[in-house]
Amino acid sequence: MAWTGRDLAITLLAGGGLGLFLTVLFLLPLQNAGTQLRPAAVLLITSLLVYGPLCLLGWYFALKRNGASPADAGLRWVGWGPVLLMIPGAIGLIIVTGLLSALISQLLGDVPTAQEQVIPGQSTLPTWDLVALVVAGAVAAPFAEEFLFRGLLYRYLRSRRSVQTAVLISSLIFAIAHFTPILIPVLFVFGIAEALVAERYESLYPAMALHALNNGALFVALYLTLN
């Protein structure tokens, strides 16, 4: 693989730092002005401002500087068949992660619900909030996280280690990067599924579809439950 661990580290540190800086720069004046943003709006703004620099710097440091193409990172279309197969795949993944969450709740305490994670303190979910959640969690997150974790990180590890090692390490880093310790087992399993899909099709698009369908289904279910 053309890019190195150094390229990935620069992407993470510079992109993540810039994203956090832009988020604070944008949100802090609004807060100081007394503007009350809804949690869904905050999530959308944060997602765009953090994922944007990470993807841009990942493209520059990992791909452009090393003469690699987007296809080298898995951005290679493989047809609608594998993408549509992710519909039953998402249903199965939701069932598996749901059962795992229930088990963790029994062993370690309550796992935060989707409502507590994305719209804390809200008892309803207006349509515009749903739109914001879908853009943030079912569009921006699937593209950015699959590009970064399965496109750049997994492929870097895969070029140097076995499939099993690359899947496990990239999935663990993916889980830890969400900064929710009690959800690490669930996110780890989710990451394994995504990495295996990316490996199977040698493309990120089916993995992005699986990610988007999983998150989108949870948001729609939350919307229907609260409304």
PyMOL commands that set and color helices and strands:
alter all, ss='L'
color gray80, all
select helices_A, chain A and resi 5-32+39-66+70-73+80-84+86-108+114-118+127-158+163-176+181-201+205-226
alter helices_A, ss='H'
color red, helices_A
deselect
rebuild
show_as cartoon
